[in-house]
Amino acid sequence: MPRYSTVSRHPHVGPPSTLSSFLEARTFLEIALLPASLPLLLEAPRGDGHPVLLVPGFMAGESTLIALKLYLQYLGYDVYTWGMGRNLGFRSKHANALPEKIRYIHHTTGRKVSLVGWSLGGVFSLYGADSALNCVRSIITLGSPVSVDAVGNQSPQALKALYRLVSHRLGTSAHLMQPRAKALREQRRLPLPTSCLYSLTDGVVPPQEATIDGDPSMHENIQIPGSHCGLGFNGIVLAVVANRLAQPEGAWQPFAPEGLLGNVLRLTNCQKIQEKLALIA
């Protein structure tokens, strides 16, 4: 069975290309094409009912998680959202509240919680899991800056300016480079099954920041086609998330899809077609 995941950071250098950032508008096309992914989504394995906590990205609210929420509920998962409104940056009050939310869900359901974080929500997920390790089953990040680039944050300048305006005058570094968050993004990997989904044509978070080095028995990077802002509405992403969540507790295996999902990834993939697209962009 072919594997589609790796356990080393992508070698990309520098920020996303200008064209990739400009083409983030294709998000609307991805949303429009979601119904065409129905055969792929219906083939996904049913869930075992364990709780799943969804965490939105920067400047996003819980409404952006609607496709993920409805789909995972359909599969049988007990789905929660973070309940803190719009994500306005990696602020201490939210970072400290998230572990309490995880512990509460674990206590009330009696089961460990899987975390799915989109963009900055993935960093929140790592931080929350680190503080409530015994309550967490697995982590899935979608285009999240889970690693530190050697020369600092490589997100587009427009995004950095927006972060300075909305969250902190010193920009993303003021929050993401605080000691504990930096350690989680730089070297210390959590002893939990962790799947990092990333795209070579992501116009917001470059692949070297959205991927991790880790333990092949527990950590992986999965390349998918698509935009950054459309990740939560991308049929392939939803199917991959369902595949990862369906891994039995205590018996996690690296991503090796079969059936329609495997065929779709072979056709779209990733190593050949997506790298050519990235070079063009």
Secondary structure, DSSP 8 states (H G I E B T S, - for coil): ----EESS-----SS--HHHHHGGGGHHHHHHHGGGGHHHHHTS------EEEEE--TT--GGGGHHHHHHHHHTT-EEEE--S-S--SS-HHHHHHHHHHHHHHHHHHSS-EEEEEETHHHHHHHHHHHHSGGGEEEEEEES---S--TTS--S-HHHHHHHHHHT-TT-THHHHTSHHHHHHHHT---SS-EEEEE-TT-SSS-HHHH-----TTTEEEEE--S-STTGGG-HHHHHHHHHHHTS-TT--------HHHHHHHHHH-TTTHHHHHHHH-
